[in-house]
Amino acid sequence: YMHLSAMWRPATINPILEIRGADGQILYQKQQQQQQQIIPEWVAFLLRKILSDAANLPSSWVNNFKVSGLTYANKSGTTDMKDSKGKQLPRDGWLAWYTPSKVAIFWAGNTQGKAMNANAYGWWVNGKTFRQFFTQLVKWGKIQTEDVSPIETKNVTISKLSGRLAAESTPETYR
């Protein structure tokens, strides 16, 4: 599990702040733990940049994910299953969303584990709920775009044929 929103190891879930005995003596007190960075900062920066750029979405998806006034990264996915006739159908539709400090996961499916409609893909079945939820949070002032310090990166051109850096002689159509 990588925590891409803040680039840190996920915090241990421990909601107990302290435990006191009948006499008021502290028997246990939660200690703050130092989080470790588990992925390089530049990797998280580039992933967020890629996953937050509408230009990287199929054009038919852009409006499904648009939340005016909010910059975020997201990734959808669908798990499939075969029905009794062997036809591949969507079973679970997922949408993961994050900003530098917040993460939300949306799921749609049947609690009985049965297949959904043939067109019930993760981005489609969660899009409207996602958009309404975050549009309302923006409207209420509960969430906003967070500034991310840019990390120095450079663009490179890759050859479509070799998958390596393109040479100056690589034709434009193969870059």
Disulfide bonds with the S-S distance in Angstrom:
none
